[in-house]
């Protein structure tokens, strides 16, 4: 069964927000990636955007609070009213396909399901009711 994890977007404040969340919840970040680390992306960003967080994850009691900064220079809308996604962690590639195809029906696909540089099968969309979703399947390591 899929796991539900909240995913928050910020206006270049993700690092400050997640540092705060970590001070409250404790624990360690399982992922902390800046946009400047994304292959081929950093060349076209401002210095502030390069330092922004592409993805951060903080495990909390069996779920994961995740987030990133939005990049207006890449056409991303400012994170106001659209600052969250529901992120589903699938147990298999087949389950990811089923969830993506079912939930995105009648909606708007933002990123089709595809293999990513972070060794996952990932896609995102807004469903027909305006709720934003991310579907992720992490390929086995090793």
DRENTORKOL-3810 file (N, C-alpha, C; in nm, 4 decimals):
REM DRENTORKOL-3810
@n.u->0.0848; n.v->-0.1185; n.w->0.0000; ca.u->0.0000; ca.v->0.0000; ca.w->0.0000; c.u->0.0885; c.v->0.1237; c.w->0.0000
@n.u->0.0453; n.v->0.2254; n.w->-0.0676; ca.u->0.1206; ca.v->0.3497; ca.w->-0.0774; c.u->0.1255; c.v->0.4224; c.w->0.0570
@n.u->0.2323; n.v->0.4958; n.w->0.0779; ca.u->0.2495; ca.v->0.5794; ca.w->0.1957; c.u->0.2241; c.v->0.7238; c.w->0.1559
@n.u->0.1513; n.v->0.7992; n.w->0.2384; ca.u->0.1228; ca.v->0.9398; ca.w->0.2099; c.u->0.2182; c.v->1.0278; c.w->0.2894
@n.u->0.2840; n.v->1.1205; n.w->0.2171; ca.u->0.3775; ca.v->1.2142; ca.w->0.2782; c.u->0.3476; c.v->1.3556; c.w->0.2302
@n.u->0.3360; n.v->1.4532; n.w->0.3206; ca.u->0.3135; ca.v->1.5917; ca.w->0.2758; c.u->0.4373; c.v->1.6487; c.w->0.2085
@n.u->0.4153; n.v->1.7308; n.w->0.1057; ca.u->0.5242; ca.v->1.7935; ca.w->0.0311; c.u->0.4944; c.v->1.9427; c.w->0.0219
@n.u->0.5831; n.v->2.0255; n.w->0.0770; ca.u->0.5622; ca.v->2.1691; ca.w->0.0864; c.u->0.6542; c.v->2.2450; c.w->-0.0083
@n.u->0.6039; n.v->2.3513; n.w->-0.0684; ca.u->0.6844; ca.v->2.4385; ca.w->-0.1544; c.u->0.7039; c.v->2.5731; c.w->-0.0859
@n.u->0.8213; n.v->2.6330; n.w->-0.1101; ca.u->0.8570; ca.v->2.7601; ca.w->-0.0477; c.u->0.9171; c.v->2.8549; c.w->-0.1498
@n.u->0.9124; n.v->2.9837; n.w->-0.1179; ca.u->0.9727; ca.v->3.0885; ca.w->-0.1997; c.u->1.1150; c.v->3.1140; c.w->-0.1507
@n.u->1.2060; n.v->3.0203; n.w->-0.1798; ca.u->1.3466; ca.v->3.0263; ca.w->-0.1388; c.u->1.3624; c.v->3.0371; c.w->0.0126
@n.u->1.2703; n.v->2.9723; n.w->0.0853; ca.u->1.2777; ca.v->2.9669; ca.w->0.2313; c.u->1.2739; c.v->2.8229; c.w->0.2826
@n.u->1.2892; n.v->2.7251; n.w->0.1936; ca.u->1.2780; ca.v->2.5848; ca.w->0.2341; c.u->1.3837; c.v->2.5473; c.w->0.3370
@n.u->1.5058; n.v->2.5946; n.w->0.3187; ca.u->1.6117; ca.v->2.5595; ca.w->0.4137; c.u->1.5789; c.v->2.6127; c.w->0.5527
@n.u->1.5361; n.v->2.7382; n.w->0.5627; ca.u->1.5006; ca.v->2.7962; ca.w->0.6928; c.u->1.3822; c.v->2.7216; c.w->0.7540
@n.u->1.2818; n.v->2.6912; n.w->0.6710; ca.u->1.1638; ca.v->2.6220; ca.w->0.7215; c.u->1.1999; c.v->2.4829; c.w->0.7740
@n.u->1.2775; n.v->2.4088; n.w->0.6963; ca.u->1.3103; ca.v->2.2725; ca.w->0.7373; c.u->1.4103; c.v->2.2679; c.w->0.8522
@n.u->1.4948; n.v->2.3672; n.w->0.8636; ca.u->1.5820; ca.v->2.3767; ca.w->0.9813; c.u->1.4953; c.v->2.3968; c.w->1.1056
@n.u->1.3923; n.v->2.4799; n.w->1.0911; ca.u->1.2978; ca.v->2.5006; ca.w->1.2005; c.u->1.2235; c.v->2.3709; c.w->1.2328
@n.u->1.1691; n.v->2.3020; n.w->1.1307; ca.u->1.0951; ca.v->2.1780; ca.w->1.1544; c.u->1.1841; c.v->2.0738; c.w->1.2222
@n.u->1.3100; n.v->2.0678; n.w->1.1806; ca.u->1.4043; ca.v->1.9736; ca.w->1.2410; c.u->1.4262; c.v->2.0075; c.w->1.3883
@n.u->1.4301; n.v->2.1372; n.w->1.4225; ca.u->1.4495; ca.v->2.1762; ca.w->1.5628; c.u->1.3296; c.v->2.1355; c.w->1.6485
@n.u->1.2118; n.v->2.1283; n.w->1.5868; ca.u->1.0914; ca.v->2.0899; ca.w->1.6600; c.u->1.0781; c.v->1.9380; c.w->1.6687
@n.u->1.0906; n.v->1.8686; n.w->1.5540; ca.u->1.0674; ca.v->1.7250; ca.w->1.5484; c.u->1.1905; c.v->1.6419; c.w->1.5831
@n.u->1.3106; n.v->1.7000; n.w->1.5690; ca.u->1.4331; ca.v->1.6231; ca.w->1.5872; c.u->1.4629; c.v->1.5416; c.w->1.4639
@n.u->1.5578; n.v->1.4504; n.w->1.4763; ca.u->1.5940; ca.v->1.3646; ca.w->1.3646; c.u->1.6961; c.v->1.4295; c.w->1.2728
@n.u->1.7188; n.v->1.3625; n.w->1.1611; ca.u->1.8156; ca.v->1.4082; ca.w->1.0602; c.u->1.7496; c.v->1.4074; c.w->0.9238
@n.u->1.7956; n.v->1.4954; n.w->0.8359; ca.u->1.7451; ca.v->1.4961; ca.w->0.7000; c.u->1.7904; c.v->1.3695; c.w->0.6284
@n.u->1.6981; n.v->1.3043; n.w->0.5600; ca.u->1.7367; ca.v->1.1879; ca.w->0.4799; c.u->1.7795; c.v->1.2314; c.w->0.3399
@n.u->1.7351; n.v->1.3490; n.w->0.2968; ca.u->1.7761; ca.v->1.4073; ca.w->0.1687; c.u->1.7870; c.v->1.5579; c.w->0.1862
@n.u->1.8906; n.v->1.6164; n.w->0.1257; ca.u->1.9111; ca.v->1.7617; ca.w->0.1303; c.u->1.9882; c.v->1.7981; c.w->0.0041
@n.u->1.9160; n.v->1.8370; n.w->-0.1041; ca.u->1.9775; ca.v->1.8641; ca.w->-0.2339; c.u->1.9462; c.v->2.0057; c.w->-0.2796
@n.u->2.0502; n.v->2.0772; n.w->-0.3217; ca.u->2.0333; ca.v->2.2125; ca.w->-0.3735; c.u->2.0180; c.v->2.2085; c.w->-0.5260
@n.u->1.9543; n.v->2.3122; n.w->-0.5817; ca.u->1.9362; ca.v->2.3184; ca.w->-0.7268; c.u->2.0703; c.v->2.3178; c.w->-0.8002
@n.u->2.1739; n.v->2.3769; n.w->-0.7424; ca.u->2.3037; ca.v->2.3794; ca.w->-0.8092; c.u->2.3627; c.v->2.2396; c.w->-0.8260
@n.u->2.3080; n.v->2.1401; n.w->-0.7544; ca.u->2.3544; ca.v->2.0017; ca.w->-0.7656; c.u->2.2832; c.v->1.9236; c.w->-0.8760
@n.u->2.1784; n.v->1.9811; n.w->-0.9340; ca.u->2.1029; ca.v->1.9134; ca.w->-1.0397; c.u->2.1817; c.v->1.9239; c.w->-1.1695
@n.u->2.2130; n.v->1.8112; n.w->-1.2330; ca.u->2.2911; ca.v->1.8149; ca.w->-1.3560; c.u->2.2304; c.v->1.9080; c.w->-1.4612
@n.u->2.3095; n.v->2.0055; n.w->-1.5073; ca.u->2.2691; ca.v->2.0953; ca.w->-1.6143; c.u->2.1728; c.v->2.2054; c.w->-1.5761
@n.u->2.1344; n.v->2.2150; n.w->-1.4503; ca.u->2.0338; ca.v->2.3138; ca.w->-1.4125; c.u->2.0945; c.v->2.4434; c.w->-1.3589
@n.u->2.2036; n.v->2.4361; n.w->-1.2872; ca.u->2.2593; ca.v->2.5518; ca.w->-1.2187; c.u->2.3052; c.v->2.6654; c.w->-1.3079
@n.u->2.3369; n.v->2.6369; n.w->-1.4337; ca.u->2.3886; ca.v->2.7407; ca.w->-1.5230; c.u->2.2880; c.v->2.8513; c.w->-1.5510
@n.u->2.1607; n.v->2.8222; n.w->-1.5434; ca.u->2.0570; ca.v->2.9177; ca.w->-1.5813; c.u->1.9823; c.v->2.9769; c.w->-1.4620
@n.u->2.0392; n.v->2.9676; n.w->-1.3425; ca.u->1.9722; ca.v->3.0157; ca.w->-1.2231; c.u->2.0479; c.v->3.1313; c.w->-1.1601
@n.u->1.9749; n.v->3.2163; n.w->-1.0882; ca.u->2.0406; ca.v->3.3215; ca.w->-1.0097; c.u->2.1172; c.v->3.2555; c.w->-0.8953
@n.u->2.2057; n.v->3.3296; n.w->-0.8326; ca.u->2.2820; ca.v->3.2747; ca.w->-0.7195; c.u->2.1883; c.v->3.2289; c.w->-0.6079
@n.u->2.0827; n.v->3.3065; n.w->-0.5813; ca.u->1.9872; ca.v->3.2689; ca.w->-0.4764; c.u->1.9156; c.v->3.1390; c.w->-0.5125
@n.u->1.8750; n.v->3.1256; n.w->-0.6399; ca.u->1.8060; ca.v->3.0035; ca.w->-0.6817; c.u->1.8993; c.v->2.8830; c.w->-0.6800
@n.u->2.0255; n.v->2.9010; n.w->-0.7141; ca.u->2.1218; ca.v->2.7901; ca.w->-0.7088; c.u->2.1320; c.v->2.7328; c.w->-0.5683
@n.u->2.1232; n.v->2.8205; n.w->-0.4680; ca.u->2.1335; ca.v->2.7765; ca.w->-0.3284; c.u->2.0010; c.v->2.7230; c.w->-0.2742
@n.u->1.8928; n.v->2.7424; n.w->-0.3495; ca.u->1.7626; ca.v->2.6921; ca.w->-0.3069; c.u->1.7609; c.v->2.5409; c.w->-0.3010
@n.u->1.6639; n.v->2.4875; n.w->-0.2301; ca.u->1.6551; ca.v->2.3428; ca.w->-0.2142; c.u->1.5680; c.v->2.2812; c.w->-0.3226
@n.u->1.6272; n.v->2.1876; n.w->-0.3959; ca.u->1.5548; ca.v->2.1110; ca.w->-0.4967; c.u->1.4686; c.v->2.0062; c.w->-0.4268
@n.u->1.5213; n.v->1.9495; n.w->-0.3177; ca.u->1.4457; ca.v->1.8499; ca.w->-0.2412; c.u->1.5071; c.v->1.8343; c.w->-0.1032
@n.u->1.4201; n.v->1.8320; n.w->-0.0030; ca.u->1.4617; ca.v->1.8055; ca.w->0.1344; c.u->1.3598; c.v->1.7106; c.w->0.1952
@n.u->1.4064; n.v->1.6187; n.w->0.2778; ca.u->1.3175; ca.v->1.5208; ca.w->0.3401; c.u->1.3570; c.v->1.5015; c.w->0.4858
@n.u->1.2561; n.v->1.5068; n.w->0.5742; ca.u->1.2763; ca.v->1.4887; ca.w->0.7172; c.u->1.1819; c.v->1.3789; c.w->0.7664
@n.u->1.2368; n.v->1.2589; n.w->0.7949; ca.u->1.1520; ca.v->1.1517; ca.w->0.8470; c.u->1.0946; c.v->1.1898; c.w->0.9841
@n.u->0.9630; n.v->1.1651; n.w->1.0000; ca.u->0.8945; ca.v->1.1956; ca.w->1.1263; c.u->0.7976; c.v->1.0812; c.w->1.1565
@n.u->0.8286; n.v->1.0002; n.w->1.2542; ca.u->0.7366; ca.v->0.8967; ca.w->1.3033; c.u->0.6681; c.v->0.8156; c.w->1.1944
@n.u->0.7426; n.v->0.7537; n.w->1.1072; ca.u->0.6855; ca.v->0.6659; ca.w->1.0060; c.u->0.6411; c.v->0.7329; c.w->0.8775
@n.u->0.6440; n.v->0.8648; n.w->0.8722; ca.u->0.6160; ca.v->0.9357; ca.w->0.7477; c.u->0.7331; c.v->1.0294; c.w->0.7204
@n.u->0.7256; n.v->1.1027; n.w->0.6119; ca.u->0.8351; ca.v->1.1921; ca.w->0.5747; c.u->0.7761; c.v->1.3270; c.w->0.5353
@n.u->0.8222; n.v->1.4334; n.w->0.6004; ca.u->0.7879; ca.v->1.5689; ca.w->0.5612; c.u->0.8899; c.v->1.6104; c.w->0.4566
@n.u->0.8409; n.v->1.6480; n.w->0.3375; ca.u->0.9300; ca.v->1.6811; ca.w->0.2270; c.u->0.8991; c.v->1.8193; c.w->0.1738
@n.u->0.9939; n.v->1.8761; n.w->0.0997; ca.u->0.9691; ca.v->2.0063; ca.w->0.0423; c.u->1.0761; c.v->2.0497; c.w->-0.0551
@n.u->1.0532; n.v->2.1683; n.w->-0.1136; ca.u->1.1491; ca.v->2.2288; ca.w->-0.2059; c.u->1.1151; c.v->2.3761; c.w->-0.2216
@n.u->1.2054; n.v->2.4469; n.w->-0.2872; ca.u->1.1810; ca.v->2.5852; ca.w->-0.3250; c.u->1.1263; c.v->2.5882; c.w->-0.4671
@n.u->1.0405; n.v->2.6862; n.w->-0.4971; ca.u->0.9937; ca.v->2.7061; ca.w->-0.6337; c.u->1.0882; c.v->2.8028; c.w->-0.7029
@n.u->1.0963; n.v->2.7932; n.w->-0.8345; ca.u->1.1860; ca.v->2.8769; ca.w->-0.9132; c.u->1.1068; c.v->2.9588; c.w->-1.0143
@n.u->1.0750; n.v->3.0840; n.w->-0.9800; ca.u->1.0010; ca.v->3.1673; ca.w->-1.0748; c.u->1.0716; c.v->3.1812; c.w->-1.2098
@n.u->1.2049; n.v->3.1785; n.w->-1.2114; ca.u->1.2780; ca.v->3.1907; ca.w->-1.3379; c.u->1.2551; c.v->3.0708; c.w->-1.4292
@n.u->1.2065; n.v->2.9595; n.w->-1.3749; ca.u->1.1763; ca.v->2.8393; ca.w->-1.4536; c.u->1.0270; c.v->2.8262; c.w->-1.4795
@n.u->0.9507; n.v->2.9327; n.w->-1.4517; ca.u->0.8082; ca.v->2.9310; ca.w->-1.4787; c.u->0.7238; c.v->2.8737; c.w->-1.3670
@n.u->0.7848; n.v->2.8422; n.w->-1.2526; ca.u->0.7068; ca.v->2.7895; ca.w->-1.1401; c.u->0.6284; c.v->2.9034; c.w->-1.0756
@n.u->0.5015; n.v->2.8835; n.w->-1.0485; ca.u->0.4257; ca.v->2.9888; ca.w->-0.9813; c.u->0.4754; c.v->3.0077; c.w->-0.8381
@n.u->0.4676; n.v->3.1298; n.w->-0.7902; ca.u->0.5073; ca.v->3.1606; ca.w->-0.6534; c.u->0.4292; c.v->3.0719; c.w->-0.5575
@n.u->0.4946; n.v->3.0260; n.w->-0.4520; ca.u->0.4339; ca.v->2.9313; ca.w->-0.3581; c.u->0.3377; c.v->3.0004; c.w->-0.2627
@n.u->0.2219; n.v->3.0340; n.w->-0.3137; ca.u->0.1145; ca.v->3.0905; ca.w->-0.2315; c.u->-0.0145; c.v->3.0276; c.w->-0.2799
@n.u->-0.0730; n.v->2.9429; n.w->-0.1979; ca.u->-0.1945; ca.v->2.8735; ca.w->-0.2375; c.u->-0.1658; c.v->2.7467; c.w->-0.3170
@n.u->-0.0435; n.v->2.7318; n.w->-0.3662; ca.u->-0.0039; ca.v->2.6104; ca.w->-0.4376; c.u->0.1202; c.v->2.5511; c.w->-0.3707
@n.u->0.1347; n.v->2.5769; n.w->-0.2409; ca.u->0.2596; ca.v->2.5430; ca.w->-0.1737; c.u->0.2617; c.v->2.4031; c.w->-0.1128
@n.u->0.1757; n.v->2.3134; n.w->-0.1601; ca.u->0.1829; ca.v->2.1774; ca.w->-0.1083; c.u->0.1449; c.v->2.0758; c.w->-0.2157
@n.u->0.1958; n.v->1.9561; n.w->-0.1979; ca.u->0.1594; ca.v->1.8389; ca.w->-0.2767; c.u->0.1329; c.v->1.7261; c.w->-0.1783
@n.u->0.0551; n.v->1.6298; n.w->-0.2198; ca.u->0.0475; ca.v->1.5045; ca.w->-0.1470; c.u->0.1395; c.v->1.4094; c.w->-0.2222
@n.u->0.2391; n.v->1.3584; n.w->-0.1523; ca.u->0.3382; ca.v->1.2708; ca.w->-0.2141; c.u->0.3104; c.v->1.1266; c.w->-0.1746
@n.u->0.2898; n.v->1.0418; n.w->-0.2750; ca.u->0.2662; ca.v->0.8996; ca.w->-0.2509; c.u->0.3911; c.v->0.8205; c.w->-0.2850
@n.u->0.4362; n.v->0.7393; n.w->-0.1913; ca.u->0.5514; ca.v->0.6518; ca.w->-0.2116; c.u->0.4979; c.v->0.5135; c.w->-0.2462
@n.u->0.5124; n.v->0.4733; n.w->-0.3717; ca.u->0.4602; ca.v->0.3440; ca.w->-0.4179; c.u->0.5566; c.v->0.2312; c.w->-0.3826
@n.u->0.5012; n.v->0.1107; n.w->-0.3711; ca.u->0.5812; ca.v->-0.0080; ca.w->-0.3410; c.u->0.6395; c.v->-0.0740; c.w->-0.4652
@n.u->0.5915; n.v->-0.0335; n.w->-0.5842; ca.u->0.6409; ca.v->-0.0922; ca.w->-0.7085; c.u->0.6175; c.v->0.0073; c.w->-0.8218
@n.u->0.6846; n.v->-0.0169; n.w->-0.9328; ca.u->0.6649; ca.v->0.0663; ca.w->-1.0511; c.u->0.5208; c.v->0.0507; c.w->-1.1019
@n.u->0.4685; n.v->-0.0707; n.w->-1.0938; ca.u->0.3308; ca.v->-0.0969; ca.w->-1.1384; c.u->0.2301; c.v->-0.0201; c.w->-1.0521
@n.u->0.2535; n.v->-0.0176; n.w->-0.9208; ca.u->0.1640; ca.v->0.0569; ca.w->-0.8335; c.u->0.1740; c.v->0.2069; c.w->-0.8630
@n.u->0.2957; n.v->0.2552; n.w->-0.8916; ca.u->0.3132; ca.v->0.3966; ca.w->-0.9267; c.u->0.2316; c.v->0.4301; c.w->-1.0512
@n.u->0.2381; n.v->0.3439; n.w->-1.1533; ca.u->0.1595; ca.v->0.3654; ca.w->-1.2757; c.u->0.0101; c.v->0.3687; c.w->-1.2453
@n.u->-0.0371; n.v->0.2741; n.w->-1.1655; ca.u->-0.1795; ca.v->0.2655; ca.w->-1.1326; c.u->-0.2249; c.v->0.3916; c.w->-1.0589
@n.u->-0.1488; n.v->0.4342; n.w->-0.9590; ca.u->-0.1851; ca.v->0.5539; ca.w->-0.8822; c.u->-0.1829; c.v->0.6783; c.w->-0.9702
@n.u->-0.0763; n.v->0.6926; n.w->-1.0494; ca.u->-0.0618; ca.v->0.8099; ca.w->-1.1354; c.u->-0.1767; c.v->0.8173; c.w->-1.2360
@n.u->-0.2000; n.v->0.7076; n.w->-1.3070; ca.u->-0.3037; ca.v->0.7057; ca.w->-1.4104; c.u->-0.4434; c.v->0.7265; c.w->-1.3514
@n.u->-0.4690; n.v->0.6664; n.w->-1.2367; ca.u->-0.5998; ca.v->0.6810; ca.w->-1.1748; c.u->-0.6252; c.v->0.8209; c.w->-1.1226
@n.u->-0.5317; n.v->0.8737; n.w->-1.0465; ca.u->-0.5517; ca.v->1.0045; ca.w->-0.9838; c.u->-0.5415; c.v->1.1210; c.w->-1.0823
@n.u->-0.4625; n.v->1.1056; n.w->-1.1879; ca.u->-0.4440; ca.v->1.2169; ca.w->-1.2816; c.u->-0.5538; c.v->1.2242; c.w->-1.3886
@n.u->-0.6412; n.v->1.1229; n.w->-1.3942; ca.u->-0.7485; ca.v->1.1217; ca.w->-1.4953; c.u->-0.8326; c.v->1.2485; c.w->-1.4843
@n.u->-0.8411; n.v->1.3216; n.w->-1.5938; ca.u->-0.9184; ca.v->1.4453; ca.w->-1.5963; c.u->-0.8449; c.v->1.5649; c.w->-1.5402
@n.u->-0.7212; n.v->1.5450; n.w->-1.4973; ca.u->-0.6414; ca.v->1.6530; ca.w->-1.4398; c.u->-0.5366; c.v->1.7034; c.w->-1.5369
@n.u->-0.4332; n.v->1.7679; n.w->-1.4826; ca.u->-0.3260; ca.v->1.8266; ca.w->-1.5629; c.u->-0.1915; c.v->1.7685; c.w->-1.5183
@n.u->-0.1259; n.v->1.6968; n.w->-1.6073; ca.u->0.0043; ca.v->1.6385; ca.w->-1.5766; c.u->0.1106; c.v->1.7481; c.w->-1.5823
@n.u->0.1871; n.v->1.7631; n.w->-1.4752; ca.u->0.2965; ca.v->1.8595; ca.w->-1.4694; c.u->0.4281; c.v->1.7945; c.w->-1.5119
@n.u->0.4462; n.v->1.6688; n.w->-1.4743; ca.u->0.5654; ca.v->1.5909; ca.w->-1.5119; c.u->0.5218; c.v->1.4457; c.w->-1.5248
@n.u->0.5280; n.v->1.3884; n.w->-1.6449; ca.u->0.4883; ca.v->1.2484; ca.w->-1.6613; c.u->0.5781; c.v->1.1562; c.w->-1.5781
@n.u->0.5257; n.v->1.0402; n.w->-1.5433; ca.u->0.6084; ca.v->0.9419; ca.w->-1.4738; c.u->0.7290; c.v->0.9094; c.w->-1.5607
@n.u->0.8470; n.v->0.9146; n.w->-1.4992; ca.u->0.9701; ca.v->0.8877; ca.w->-1.5735; c.u->1.0829; c.v->0.8535; c.w->-1.4775
@n.u->1.1848; n.v->0.7888; n.w->-1.5314; ca.u->1.3043; ca.v->0.7620; ca.w->-1.4523; c.u->1.3775; c.v->0.8936; c.w->-1.4279
@n.u->1.4341; n.v->0.9079; n.w->-1.3074; ca.u->1.4998; ca.v->1.0329; ca.w->-1.2691; c.u->1.6463; c.v->1.0095; c.w->-1.2354
@n.u->1.7201; n.v->1.1196; n.w->-1.2235; ca.u->1.8620; ca.v->1.1110; ca.w->-1.1878; c.u->1.8813; c.v->1.0685; c.w->-1.0429
@n.u->1.7773; n.v->1.0736; n.w->-0.9595; ca.u->1.7916; ca.v->1.0317; ca.w->-0.8201; c.u->1.7484; c.v->0.8861; c.w->-0.7991
@n.u->1.7465; n.v->0.8085; n.w->-0.9082; ca.u->1.7211; ca.v->0.6647; ca.w->-0.9047; c.u->1.5781; c.v->0.6314; c.w->-0.8612
@n.u->1.4853; n.v->0.7068; n.w->-0.9155; ca.u->1.3444; ca.v->0.6826; ca.w->-0.8847; c.u->1.2616; c.v->0.6954; c.w->-1.0125
@n.u->1.1409; n.v->0.6463; n.w->-1.0046; ca.u->1.0387; ca.v->0.6600; ca.w->-1.1071; c.u->0.9400; c.v->0.7599; c.w->-1.0492
@n.u->0.9241; n.v->0.8767; n.w->-1.1125; ca.u->0.8577; ca.v->0.9897; ca.w->-1.0486; c.u->0.7743; c.v->1.0681; c.w->-1.1483
@n.u->0.6605; n.v->1.1193; n.w->-1.1018; ca.u->0.5778; ca.v->1.2089; ca.w->-1.1807; c.u->0.4912; c.v->1.2940; c.w->-1.0903
@n.u->0.4368; n.v->1.4045; n.w->-1.1457; ca.u->0.3513; ca.v->1.4918; ca.w->-1.0662; c.u->0.2409; c.v->1.5521; c.w->-1.1522
@n.u->0.1301; n.v->1.5863; n.w->-1.0869; ca.u->0.0135; ca.v->1.6357; ca.w->-1.1581; c.u->-0.0803; c.v->1.7061; c.w->-1.0609
@n.u->-0.1763; n.v->1.7767; n.w->-1.1198; ca.u->-0.2874; ca.v->1.8343; ca.w->-1.0447; c.u->-0.4109; c.v->1.7567; c.w->-1.0862
@n.u->-0.4848; n.v->1.7034; n.w->-0.9888; ca.u->-0.6027; ca.v->1.6252; ca.w->-1.0248; c.u->-0.7183; c.v->1.7161; c.w->-1.0669
@n.u->-0.8265; n.v->1.6566; n.w->-1.1093; ca.u->-0.9386; ca.v->1.7338; ca.w->-1.1625; c.u->-1.0077; c.v->1.8205; c.w->-1.0573
@n.u->-0.9703; n.v->1.8032; n.w->-0.9301; ca.u->-1.0254; ca.v->1.8850; ca.w->-0.8225; c.u->-0.9269; c.v->1.9922; c.w->-0.7756
@n.u->-0.8108; n.v->2.0023; n.w->-0.8415; ca.u->-0.7115; ca.v->2.1033; ca.w->-0.8068; c.u->-0.6098; c.v->2.0606; c.w->-0.7027
@n.u->-0.6156; n.v->1.9349; n.w->-0.6564; ca.u->-0.5186; ca.v->1.8843; ca.w->-0.5587; c.u->-0.3935; c.v->1.8400; c.w->-0.6338
@n.u->-0.2782; n.v->1.8793; n.w->-0.5841; ca.u->-0.1505; ca.v->1.8449; ca.w->-0.6471; c.u->-0.0924; c.v->1.7186; c.w->-0.5829
@n.u->-0.0432; n.v->1.6293; n.w->-0.6692; ca.u->0.0093; ca.v->1.4994; ca.w->-0.6256; c.u->0.1473; c.v->1.4751; c.w->-0.6852
@n.u->0.2285; n.v->1.4012; n.w->-0.6116; ca.u->0.3554; ca.v->1.3470; ca.w->-0.6600; c.u->0.3511; c.v->1.1971; c.w->-0.6361
@n.u->0.3923; n.v->1.1210; n.w->-0.7356; ca.u->0.3994; ca.v->0.9760; ca.w->-0.7233; c.u->0.5458; c.v->0.9372; c.w->-0.7390
@n.u->0.5974; n.v->0.8588; n.w->-0.6459; ca.u->0.7381; ca.v->0.8221; ca.w->-0.6472; c.u->0.7543; c.v->0.6734; c.w->-0.6160
@n.u->0.8410; n.v->0.6081; n.w->-0.6915; ca.u->0.8868; ca.v->0.4732; ca.w->-0.6594; c.u->1.0381; c.v->0.4764; c.w->-0.6626
@n.u->1.1000; n.v->0.4453; n.w->-0.5481; ca.u->1.2467; ca.v->0.4403; ca.w->-0.5399; c.u->1.2935; c.v->0.3029; c.w->-0.5863
@n.u->1.3822; n.v->0.3025; n.w->-0.6864; ca.u->1.4390; ca.v->0.1759; ca.w->-0.7313; c.u->1.5278; c.v->0.1169; c.w->-0.6215
@n.u->1.5306; n.v->-0.0159; n.w->-0.6113; ca.u->1.6169; ca.v->-0.0775; ca.w->-0.5089; c.u->1.7633; c.v->-0.0382; c.w->-0.5287
@n.u->1.8323; n.v->-0.0148; n.w->-0.4189; ca.u->1.9747; ca.v->0.0219; ca.w->-0.4237; c.u->2.0579; c.v->-0.1045; c.w->-0.4357
@n.u->2.1691; n.v->-0.0904; n.w->-0.5071; ca.u->2.2627; ca.v->-0.2020; ca.w->-0.5121; c.u->2.2608; c.v->-0.2706; c.w->-0.6366
END
